[in-house]
């Protein structure tokens, strides 16, 4: 065990870029990288996006990337803002500060930041304790600023509940420079998403969702398209859970990182195989499972779980000969008296404030 009172995670973080298919709500891992102990996951993600946008297949088209609030920071936004064929839709943390872009001053140093706003629903006083003294500060809500564009759309959940979604858009917003990542030249849009019940007008969620729209081509996206893209970001959560529970993405334990990288690649390829087979799978439940009849396929594809259940029947229709085990001689084996080199032991490496990289055998011994 290691000292400290903060929770830790054993192993390597993974940076995964998924490719989404809105019609079927599939999100397949397109690029998967292991983040080393001396690397930063935010920088790795920005590098992945830059490389993908430079691929010939994607270089001539507009690419849209939806991210969660972990990437709504200056370190990431400053690195992807200048990619010409990319628009990033990034969730911002509730309560974050954003600023208007100030008009250029006629004399002296140019002013960059204008009025400050908070990503909250209503303005008001906030009290907080610092040591033994209590302070109070007035916070101005982003809703106090007149929106450049607003729209209301209606949606229906899978259970038939009618929803009213209020969208507002504020242009030319800025964020402060953090830890050397300059944001002075970066402008983005903030979109507020409020979900209400159509009949009662009651909030569906306690807080509104705020996303930043970053990139030179951000004006090409309408309010409804921005909300739709961000909604489908959650499709990857289903696939990530499937890879962990059914493909054992995080269950493979080995002291050799080369084996771990090969396993991660194998899981990624297996996920693409399931995606390819999803339109071909037919029967996905047994006769006695009448209560679990599959729902109609969306976009011509069944879900990940439905496809996995029907894969066996599909694979059994293939020609068996190429997949049969080949005959081979037994290995010589280890000679008598030969000793293996002892496995190298590694010290515990603390990463950031919560990630830990550790040799598995070391952990079991402790």
KATADA-V203802 format. One record per residue. RES is the residue in one letter. PSI is psi in degrees with one decimal (999 if undefined). Layout:
BEGIN
RES	PSI
RES	PSI
END
This chain:
BEGIN
X	159.1
X	153.8
X	158.3
X	154.5
X	13.5
X	145.1
X	147.6
X	159.3
X	132.3
X	127.8
X	-164.5
X	137.6
X	153.2
X	136.8
X	113.1
X	128.0
X	118.6
X	150.2
X	122.2
X	148.9
X	104.1
X	-36.3
X	-39.3
X	-3.9
X	28.9
X	149.0
X	106.3
X	137.1
X	114.1
X	-40.3
X	123.2
X	123.3
X	141.9
X	131.4
X	116.7
X	168.0
X	-22.4
X	14.9
X	159.9
X	130.6
X	-31.4
X	-43.8
X	-37.0
X	-43.1
X	-43.0
X	-39.1
X	-40.2
X	-47.9
X	-41.2
X	-41.7
X	-41.2
X	-42.6
X	-18.2
X	-8.9
X	141.9
X	-37.0
X	-30.7
X	-10.6
X	-32.0
X	10.0
X	165.7
X	123.1
X	136.6
X	126.1
X	124.1
X	129.7
X	159.1
X	-176.7
X	-14.6
X	-24.0
X	3.5
X	50.5
X	163.0
X	-34.6
X	-38.3
X	-46.6
X	-39.8
X	-23.6
X	-22.8
X	-6.0
X	-31.9
X	7.6
X	114.8
X	-36.5
X	29.5
X	136.2
X	124.2
X	129.4
X	106.3
X	128.3
X	138.2
X	146.3
X	141.4
X	128.9
X	-4.5
X	155.9
X	136.8
X	160.8
X	149.8
X	153.1
X	122.3
X	149.0
X	145.7
X	133.8
X	150.1
X	-29.0
X	153.9
X	-165.2
X	137.4
X	138.0
X	135.0
X	-45.4
X	135.2
X	-136.9
X	146.4
X	137.9
X	154.5
X	146.2
X	72.8
X	166.6
X	-36.9
X	146.7
X	155.5
X	174.5
X	140.0
X	128.6
X	142.6
X	155.8
X	132.1
X	108.9
X	-120.1
X	1.2
X	141.9
X	133.5
X	160.9
X	138.2
X	140.7
X	127.3
X	127.2
X	125.0
X	150.6
X	-23.5
X	-13.3
X	-22.1
X	135.3
X	128.8
X	142.9
X	-23.4
X	144.4
X	154.7
X	149.4
X	132.2
X	158.7
X	139.4
X	163.5
X	130.7
X	171.4
X	-24.9
X	4.6
X	7.3
X	131.2
X	133.2
X	147.9
X	124.1
X	118.7
X	125.7
X	135.4
X	147.4
X	128.5
X	124.7
X	163.1
X	53.6
X	157.7
X	166.6
X	149.3
X	150.4
X	135.0
X	128.0
X	44.7
X	-1.2
X	100.1
X	130.6
X	12.9
X	-35.9
X	4.9
X	121.5
X	145.5
X	174.4
X	148.5
X	129.7
X	124.7
X	131.7
X	117.4
X	124.1
X	123.1
X	154.5
X	134.8
X	-42.4
X	-45.4
X	-20.7
X	9.1
X	145.0
X	138.2
X	-36.8
X	152.5
X	-34.6
X	151.8
X	159.0
X	132.1
X	129.5
X	148.8
X	141.7
X	110.4
X	136.4
X	154.6
X	-29.5
X	21.0
X	-26.4
X	-15.5
X	-16.7
X	130.6
X	168.0
X	-43.5
X	-37.1
X	-38.2
X	-45.6
X	-38.6
X	-43.6
X	-44.0
X	-35.1
X	-41.5
X	-5.3
X	-30.3
X	-8.0
X	-30.6
X	-22.7
X	-36.3
X	-43.5
X	-41.0
X	-41.6
X	-39.7
X	-42.4
X	-33.2
X	-43.5
X	-37.3
X	-28.5
X	1.4
X	46.6
X	-42.3
X	8.7
X	-11.0
X	122.9
X	125.6
X	147.9
X	-7.7
X	117.2
X	-25.7
X	-40.3
X	-36.9
X	-42.0
X	-40.3
X	-38.2
X	-43.1
X	-40.0
X	-37.8
X	-41.9
X	-42.2
X	-44.1
X	-38.3
X	-37.0
X	-39.5
X	-34.8
X	-41.3
X	-40.8
X	-41.3
X	-36.1
X	-13.1
X	-31.7
X	-17.8
X	-22.9
X	136.5
X	-78.5
X	123.7
X	4.5
X	154.0
X	167.6
X	-37.2
X	-4.8
X	49.7
X	-26.9
X	-14.3
X	36.0
X	137.1
X	147.5
X	164.7
X	137.5
X	141.3
X	132.3
X	23.5
X	6.2
X	142.5
X	168.3
X	171.5
X	-44.7
X	-41.6
X	-40.8
X	-42.7
X	-40.1
X	-34.6
X	-4.0
X	-38.5
X	-47.1
X	-35.7
X	-44.3
X	-33.5
X	-13.9
X	-9.6
X	162.0
X	127.6
X	-25.3
X	-46.0
X	-19.0
X	-2.3
X	145.8
X	139.6
X	148.0
X	139.7
X	158.1
X	152.9
X	150.9
X	158.9
X	-36.3
X	175.8
X	135.3
X	150.8
X	133.8
X	-8.6
X	138.0
X	139.9
X	151.4
X	130.2
X	142.6
X	136.3
X	135.0
X	140.3
X	148.2
X	155.7
X	132.0
X	115.7
X	133.0
X	126.4
X	-133.4
X	-4.9
X	-17.3
X	141.6
X	133.3
X	127.7
X	145.9
X	131.8
X	-43.4
X	-40.1
X	-44.8
X	-43.3
X	-36.2
X	-37.6
X	999
END
